Amino acid sequence: MGRDLTLYPSKASKKELKDLVESLGFVKCSHLWEWQKGTLNYSWFDMEDFKSIDGVSADIYPIKEDEKDKTDNEWALHVRNLYSASYYDVVMLNRLLREARKKFGGTIYGDYGKNRYAPLWEDTSTPISRGISMVYTEVLNKIKKIEFSLPDPKINYESKENDDLTFITSINKMDPTRDLYNGLVPFAVSAFEFFFSQIFQILLKYDDYSIEKLKNYNQKINFYDVLLIKENKKTIEGVIAGNYSFQNINQINKAFKEWLGIEIRNILFKKKKIGKNVAFLENKISEIINFRHKIIHNFLFDNELTREKLINIFSTIKISFKEVVNALEDKYSIKIENHS
């Protein structure tokens, strides 16, 4: 679901529409929809201060026969974004329509009625809240996709009265899907690493304490990294993040404490219900990380890892994200949205 609006200009050539769209920073792109021959597809996305979530799509297309009652012009301008789009995305959607209508006249038809623009709302977001929201949504969406795609066991004998439980357990351990479940443990740790690494870099850029600390910070940087920074392929925040391992709770805690004054271990050191059991969140995460290391470095698989246990691993990771997000909301007095 999204916002769909179309301007039918009174008079505008394809080139005139093209020039206006490109002047606002839209770039040509491909499109999943099959548009009429001759259509130009554009997209706009603003990553400065994480202003965009969904961006804006703009399509300059030759009108169809059933649209000729709306204009005598041969070309129309369609704009769209999702309901998850940010305030800034919707501002740009409206801006393009307004400037096009001011220059070329015509009528707007769309989700909000004739000549009505997409409604805006009071925006209380900050670069920190938007950046964290983007990372949080991305990792949760990817975990959800994996959870949805998980296959059921191929072998799943349920014990009955007088059954030999040892035999049943041994048979179930032979289930080949358990190897697949093991292979997804590194994915869970990768999600954990990505979340904390990206959040750390976002906070480094905007946190007042880290900004002041950076002014007096000294670190040797490889000349190759300098070139990457110059080419906008790497950031200063990324260089600093490279000094820490985000697959290690002690290292994560060290990074956040040194640069932001945040004790990640204190946030994670609490009992939470995971599946049917209650356990300390930090301990469960450490177990998952150690499990991952055994798989990656020693190729040791756990044939007792069931689908349910893997789901619990994902739940542990997601709970850790939520606890950190809650703590950051309190520290920075922000609201972190989750668009997943």
Secondary structure, 3 states (H helix, E strand, C coil): CEEEEEEECCCCCHHHHHHHHHHCCCEECCCCCCCCCCCEEEEECCCHHHCCCCCEEEEEEECCHHHCCCCCCCEEEEEEEECCCCHHHHHHHHHHHHHHHHHHCCEEEECCCCCCCCCCCCCCCCHHHHHHHHHHHHHHHHHHHHHHHCCCCCCCCCCCCCCCHHHHHHHHHCCCHHHHHHHCHHHHHHHHHHHHHHHHHHHHHHCHHHHHHHHCCCCCCCHHHHHHHHCCCCCHHHHHHCCCCCCCHHHHHHHHHHHHCCCHHHHHCCEEEECCEEEEHHHHHHHHHHHHHHHHHHCCCCCCCCHHHHHHHHHHHHHHHHHHHHHHHHHHCCCCCCCC
